[in-house]
Amino acid sequence: MDHHKEDLMNQLTELIDGISGLPECRSVSKRMYSNLVRRVKLLSPLVEDLKDSDVVEVEDDVVHGLELLNVSLNSAMELLKSVNEGSKILQALQIDDISLKFLNVTEQIEDALSHIPYNKLDISEEVREQIELVHAQFKRAKGKMESPDVQLVMDLARAQREQDPDSMIFKRLSEKLHLRTINDLKKESLAIHDMVISSGGDPEECFETIAYLLRKLKDCAMTENPEMDSLEGDKSLIKHRSPVIPDDFRCPISLELMKDPVIVSTGQTYERSCIQKWLDAGHKTCPKTQQTLLHTALTPNYVLKSLIALWCENNGVELPKNQGTCRNKRSGAGGSDCDRAAIDALLQKLANGNPEQQRAAAGELRLLAKRNDDNRVCIAEAGAIPLLVELLSSPDTRTQEHAVTALLNLSINEGNKGTIVNAGAIPDIVDVLRNGSMEARENAAATLFSLSVVDENKVAIGAAGAIPALIDLLCQGTPRGKKDAATAIFNLSIYQGNKVRAVRAGIVPPLVRLLKDPGGGMMDEALAILAILASHQEGKAAIGQSEPIPILVEVIRTGSPRNRENAAAILWSLCTGDVQNLKVARDLRAEEVLKELSENGTDRAKRKAGSVLELLQRVDAVDS
């Protein structure tokens, strides 16, 4: 027991010292990081007192509590290191997930401290009081998520959504993310590289977003500090005349910088031409691991290819050009990079392969369809859409996710929308929306939105029962899932018959809840949908029952131009022919904000505000 206690104390000392000595965090997680480090540091006197204690025998419940503390501090160290060394851009994009991890670690430590019986410890009164205070701090921190930086969230959303975002967005992001200088950006590039390598070439889904934001932030740094570029350039001439190629960028066969990296079934990456020669020679194993290959499909490693391009750009190395061997371009494609032979091979695997081959092929088609419109046309012309629709019913979760996302990417091409609907996809997409994984449900909702751009599809999607499933996603989904559900519901509700379906499926109460939660980031979508539903008699009645007039008046007073416009439109619908609602609006002093809106709002907002003001004046005249 004595030996075990000594080992345990040494481990705890090492962990607390290690956490206390971690460098300052310079990312969006700074506050959570600093709070956790500060609280852990305050545990040091407890461990020091216990180490110095003369007590030989330690009771089992004390040991158990200290073991729990050891486990929780290991988790804390792992999280803190990953935050400090990880990509700042990825952290910003996944701040909700990171906040949850900090919350979980905080709860772990608090639980461990609650299992330590302080009255049985040989520690001073002063140390006991300090530890009880620290324990109280951890208790208070339990269940409290950090409030999001609203400006940061908005800037990230705009940077991804808008065609040509304002340069000020990237200037603010560079400040918030502490990516102001070229050195900052080089460190970020290395962090992204490490992330990709540690994931075995299958990194976060948002890699392309990360790479795009990194390029834009680099452009921003160059614009703000042009002299920095020349200075960095001079340094690079001296320091990087012959840059050392990272091992992960070299083909394991040729040891040369890869031009067209591809992944084999073992997860290893090779230069396409090298591994193809190996396979053509009759080998059935992975050259690096000597494992037997489950199949010979080669999946392009677009992530690593982008990283190699970024590394070449940063180090003044000429960008590798794709090899041109065995490329059969689609005739009449006007220089398209569409590889029809490769696509045909993937379709063979979709049609006749085993489940693993089908999953890999669907995943590769998903990536190819995301890259450009030539690929979307080529994949559809090759006959992929009916095969992908069949895979929507796959019992394999990942295959289903790949299939629905591939259809989403293909549907971006206007000509493919009809092909997808004609292949009978709508009922199967709705089934995925009801029963799939969260990722599959989100992408099913986005696919339905894309297809609903065509008016006749709005009718078919509504009739297939999509709206109740979209409402479920709106209530239970991730922030992204809620957005996807809301945009689909909005588009579908343009068709009169779907307004009734949405109202009868119970859409109004969750929309009003979203209105009352401005921090939830869904107010724009909720108002837009309510404005459409309010034009229908059943929608107007359901909205009126939820008593939304106080929040509508507040939005007209303080909201964005578009939200004020939609709030005024909803208020007009509710007040038309309803004296009671008019009196409620009057009692809330709506007249003042409506007058201001009638002068300074959008054209539609001015019209709606003017109409409600007229109705209010008539009520006043009747009352007087």
N, C-alpha and C positions, 0 to 999 in steps of 0.2 A: 504493500500500500504506500509506504514511504517513497519508494522508488517511482511509483506511478505518479504520486503527488508532485514529486520533483520534476518529472518530465512534463507534466501538465502545466506547472507554473512556468517552466522555461518556454513552453510553446506559447502560452498566453502573453508572456513578457515580449517574446519575439514578435508576435502579431501586433500588440499594442504599439511597440516601438516602431515597427514597420509602417503601420498606418499613420502614426504621428509624424513620421519622417517623409511622408509622401509629398511631392511638390504641389504647389498651388495649381488648382484647376483653372483652365482658361477656355471653358466651353459653356454652352447653355445650361449645363448641369451644375454650374459652379456653386450655387446656393445649397443644393441638396448634398453635394460632395463635401463642402466646407462644414455644414452642420453635422454630418455623420463623423467626419474626422475629429471635430472638436469634442463631440460627446464621447467617442471612444477614448480619446486622449485622457479624459477625466477618470477613466477606469484604472489608470496606471497605479495610483496609491493603493487600491485594493490588492492588486497582484503583488506589489512590493511588500506590503504588510504580511500577506500570507506566506511569501517566500522567507521572510525573516522570522516567522512564527516558530516557536519551540515545540508546538504540538506535533507529536509523532503520528498518532492515529487520527485520521480524518473520517468523519461519518459518511456513509454511502450517499445520503441525500445531498451532502455538500459536494462530493465528487461528481455526482450526476449533474448538478447545476453548473459546475465549472466545465464539465465536458460539453454541455449544451452551449455554454458561452464560447468555448473554443471553436465549435462547429460554426456558430453564427459569425464569429469574427473572421474565420476563414472565408465565409461567404462575402462579408463586407470587404475584405482585402481584394478578393477576386473582382467584385463589382467596381470598386474604386480604381483599380488598375486598368480595367477595361475602359472606363470612362476617361481616365487621364491619357491613355495611349491610343484610344480609338478615334475614328473619324468624327470630326466636329459636325460635319454636314449630316452624316447619318444620325447622330444624336439629336440634331434639331428636327429631322424628319420623323424620328421615333421617340420624341420626348415623352409621350404618354406611356409607352412601354418602359422607358428608363425610370420615370417617376414611380411606376408600379414596382419595379425591381428595388428601388430605394425603400419603398414602403414595406416590401416583404422582408428586406434585411433588418429594417428598424423593428418590425414585429418579432423577428427571430431573436434579436438581442434582448428585447423587452421580455420575451417569454423566458429566455435563459436566466435573466436577472431575477425574474419572479420565482424561479426554482432554487435560488440560492438562499438558504436560511441564514440571514445575517447574524441572528442571535447566537448561532452556534460557531461563529468565526472568531478566531483570536486576532481581532483588529481593534485599533484605537477608536474611541468614541468619535473623534473628529473625522476619521476615514469613513466610519459607518454613516455619519450624517451626509458626507459628500456623496457616497455611493447611492444613498436613498434619494438625494436630490437628482443625481444623474438618471436613476431609474424613473423618477417622476417625469423627467424631460422626455425619455423614450416613450413613456406612457402617453404623454400629451401628443407626441408626434405620430402615434399609431392612428391609422385611418385618415390622416390628413394629407391629401395629395397636394403637391405644389400647384399654385395657380399658374396657368399658362401665360406666357408673354404674348398678349393678343397681337401686338404689332408684328412680332416675329412670325406668328402663325399666318397672319394675313399676307406678309411679304413673301413667305415661302409659297403660299397658295397662288399668289399672283405671278410669281416668277415661273411657276410650272404651267399655269393656265393661259396666260396672255401670250399673244403672238410675238409682240415686241415690247417686253416689259421696260418700264421707266428705269433709267440708270440709277436713280436715287434708291430704288429697291435694293439693288446689289450693293450700293454704298452702305445702306443701313445693315444689310446682312453681313457684310465684311466686318463691321464694327461689333455687331452682336455675337458673331461666331469667332471673333479674334483671329480673322484671316486677312490681315491688313497688308502684310508684306509678302514678297516672293518667297522668303524663307518659311514664313507661316504656311504658304500654299504648298511648298515642297514637302514639308512635314505632313501636311494633310494628304498629299498624293501618296506618300509612303504608307500612311495609315490605311488608306483605301486599298493599296496594293496588298498589305498584310491581311486585310479583311478578306480579300478575294482568295488569296493563297490558302488561308486557314479554313476556308469553306470548301476547299477542293475544287475550285472552279465553278461552284454553284452558289454565288453570293446572294445578298439580299435582292428581292425583286426590284427595289428602287435604284439599282446600280446606275442605270442610264440617267436617271434624274440627278444622282450624285455627280456623275461625270459632267453633265451639262452645267450644273451649278458651279462646279470647280472651274470649268473653262470661263464662265461668266465672271466669277470672282477674280480670276487671274486677269482678265481684260480690265476689270474695274481697278485693280491694283496698279496696272500699267498706266491707265489713264490718269489716276490720281498722283502717281509718282513716276513720271517717265524717266527721270534720271536713275531710278532704281533699276530699271530694265537694263540700261547701258552698263551700270555698275555690275549687276549680276552677270551680264553678258561678258564683261571683261574678266570677271572671276572665273566664269565657266571656261573661257578660252585657256586660261592658265591651268585650272584644276582638272578640266575634263577633256584634254586633248584626245585621250584614248580611254573613254569611260568604260568601267568594268560592267559587263552585262550581267544583271542579276541572274542567278542560277535558274530561278523560276521562269525566266523568259527564254531560256535555251531549250532546244529540243533534246530530250534524253538520248536520242539516237545519234544525231549529227553534231550536237553540242553548239549549234549555231543559233543566232537570234531567230525566233519563229516568225514566219510571215503569215501563215494560215493555220493557227493552232486549232486542233480538234481533240475532243475527249473520247476515249474508248470506254468500254463497259466497266472497267475497273476503276474509272475516275481519273486515270492518268491522262495528261495532255501531251500531244506530240505535234510536230510539223506534219501537215496532211500528206505531202508527197513521200515523206520518210516512212510513216506508218503504213501508207498504202502499199509501198514496195515490200515492206515486211509481210503484210497480209497476202499480197499477190504471190509471194514466194511460198505460200502454203502454211505459214506459221499460225497457230491457234492460241498463242499465249501473249500476255502483255510483256513487252521487252524489259520493262523496268522491274515489275513485281514477279514475273514468271507465273502469274495466276492464269488459269484458263479463261479465255474470253467467252462470256455468255452469248455474245453476238458480235458481228463485225461492223455494226453501224457506227459511223463517225459523226459526232455532234459538234458543230462549230462552237468554239469557245470565244464568243463575241466579247465577253467581259475581259478576258486576258488580252485579246487583240486590242481592245480600247486602251488598256493599261500600257501595253507595249508602245502604242502610238503616243500616249502621253509621256512616257519615259523618253522616247526618241526626241520628242519636241523639247522637253526640259534639258536634254543633254546634247542638243545640236547634232543628233544622229539622223541621217536620212531615213525617212519613214519607209519601212519595208513595203514592197509592192506585192500584191497577191500573185501567186503563181498562176499561170494560165493553162496548165495542163488539164486535160480531161474536162474542159468546161463546154457544155452544150447549151448555148444561149437560145432562148426562145426565138423562133424566126419572127421577124417583123417587130422585135421589141425595141428597136431604136437604141441599141447600146445598153440595154438593161442587163443587170447582173443576175437575172433569174437563171438558176441552174435547173433546167427541166429534167435532166437525167437524175439529178439528186432527188428532186421532188417525186419523180416517178418511183424511185427506190423506196422513199419514205411511205408512199401510198401502198406499195406492196406489203410493207411491214404492218401498216394499219389494217389492211384487208386480210392478210394471211399469217401475220406474226403471232408469237406467243404473247401473253399479257405484258411481259416486261418490254418486248420489242414495240408493242403498241404504245405503251406509256412513253418510251423514249422518242418514238416517231411523232407522236402528238405533241410532245414538248418541243421538238425541233421545229415542227410546222408553226407552233405558237410563236416562237422567236422569229422565224422567217417572215411570218405575216405581219409582225410588229414593225419590221425594218423599213419597208417601202411599199409603194403601191404596185410596182411591177411584180413584186413577189405575190401580192394579194391576187392580182389578176391571174398570174401563172398557176398558183395553187388551186384556184377555183376552176380554171380551164382544165387542169389535170384530173378533176373529179374528186377532190378531197372532201368537199362539203358533205355529201351523203355519208361518207365514212366517219367523219367527225361527229355528225348527228347521232350515228349508231353508238359511238363511244360515250355519249351523254348518259347512257344507261349503264355504264360500266360500274361494277361493284368496287373497283379500285379508286379510292378517293383522288389520288394524284392524277390518274388518267382522266378522270372526269373534269378536274380543274383545268388540265391542259386543253381538253377538247372544247370546253365552253369558252376559255380565253382565246383559243385559236379562232373560234367562230366570231367572237367579239372583234378581234383584230381584222379578220376578213371582212366584217360588215362595215368597216370604215369606207371601203370602196362601194360607191352607190350601186354599181351593177351587181354586186354580190348579195345585196339585201334580198332581192327577189329570189335568187337561187337558194338562199338559206331558208326562206319561208316555204318555197315550193318543195324543199326536201323534207317538210313536215317537222321542222325544228322547234316551232313555238311551244307545243305541249311538253316536249322534253326539256326545253330551257326552263319552263315554268316549274317542272318537277325538280330540277336542280335548285331553283330558287327556293323551293319549299324544304328540300331534304338534304341538300349538299353541305359541304364544309363551308365555313364562313367565307373563305376566299372564293369558292365556287359560287356561292349565293351572291356575293358582291358583283362578280363578273357576269353572272346571269342577269342581274338587274341592269348592268351597264349595256349588255347585249340587247335586252328588250328596249331600252331607251334608244339605242342606235337604230333598231329595226322600226321603231314607232315613228321615226321621221317621215316614213311613207304613210299617208293617211289611212289607206285600207288596212294596213297592219295594226293600226290602233284598235280597230274593231276586233280583229282576230285575237290580239293579245288580251284584250279585256274579256272576251268570251272564253278564253282558255283558263280563266281564274287567276290571272297574274296579280290582280290588285290586292286581295287579302294577303298574299305572300309578300308583296312589296311593303305593305303596312307593317307586317311582322318585322321585316328587316329595318324599316324606319324606326321601330321601337327598340329593337334588340341589337342592332348591328354596331360595328365599329364606326368611328367618325366617317371613314371613307364609305362604308356600307350604307350609312344613313344618307349621305350625299347622293350615292348612286340610286338608292330607292326613291329619294325625293325627286330627282330629275326625271326618272321614268314615270312616276305618278303624275308629275306636272304635264309631261308631254301627252300621256294617255288621256288625261282629263280634258284636253282640248276637244275631244269627241264627246258629244252630249251624253251618250249612253253610258260612258265610263264615269261621268260625274255621279250618276245615280249609284253605280256599283261602288264607287269609292265611299260615298256617304253612308250607304247601307252596310259597308264592311267596317265602319267605325273609324274613318280617317280623321274626323274633326277633333275629338279629344286629344289625341297625340300631337296634332298640329298646334293646338292652343297651348299645350304643355311646352312645346318647343318655343313658342312665342314668349312664354314667361321665363325662359332661361336664356338670357342674352349671351351668357358665357359659353353656351353650348355650340355656338357657331352655326345654327340652323335657322336663324330668324328669317334670312332672305328667302330661303326655299319655302318655309312655312307660310309666309305672307303671300308669296306668288301663287301657291296652290290654293290657299283660302280665297284669294281674289277671283280665281277661276270658278271655284265651287259656289261662291256667293251669287254668281249670275244665274244659278239654277234654284228653283223654288225649294227643293228638298235640302240643298246645300245651305241656303239662306236660313232655313228653319233650324237646322242642326247647329250652325254657327251661333245663331241667336241664343240657343239654349245654353251654350258654354259661357255666356256673359263676357264677351271679349272687349266690350267698348272701352273700359278703362285702359287696357293695354294698347288698344288702337290709337286712342288719343295721345298716349305717351309716345308712341312711335311717330305720330305726326309731329309731335313737338321736338323730338330729339333724334329721329332716325336718319338714315341715308336718303338721298333723293328718290331712289327706286322704292325703298321700303315705305317712305312717306306716301308715295303715289299709290302703292298697293293698299296701304292701310286706309287711305281716303276712299278708294274704290269699294273696299269691304264695308266701310262705315256708311257709304251712300246706299249700298244694297240693303243693309240692315235697317236703315232709317226710312227708306222709301215705303210708304204705306204703313208705317209702324210708329204711332205717336209715342208709345211708351219708350221705345229706343231713342227717339228724338229728345225726350225729356231727360233720359239718362245722360245723353251726350251734352245737353245744355247744362245740367247740374255739374258736369265735369269741366265746365268752361271750355268746351270744344270750339266755341265760336272764335276765341282769340287765336288759337293755333291754325284754324281753318282760314281765317283772314290772311294770316302771314303766308300760308301755303298758296292761297289764291294769287298772291303777288309774286312769290319767289320759287314756286315749285316747277316741275316739268309741265309741259302743255297738258298732258292727261291729268296730272295732279291738280292743276288750276281749274280744269273743267269739273272734276269730281268735288273739289272743295267748294266751288261756286254753287254747285247743285245742292250740297248739304246745307250750305248757308241759307239758301232760299227756303229749304224745308224748315230750318230752325226759325226763320223770320215768320213763317206762316203759323207755326205753333205759338210763338210769342204773341202774334196778333189775335189768335183764338183765345189764348189765356187772358189777354188784357180786355 
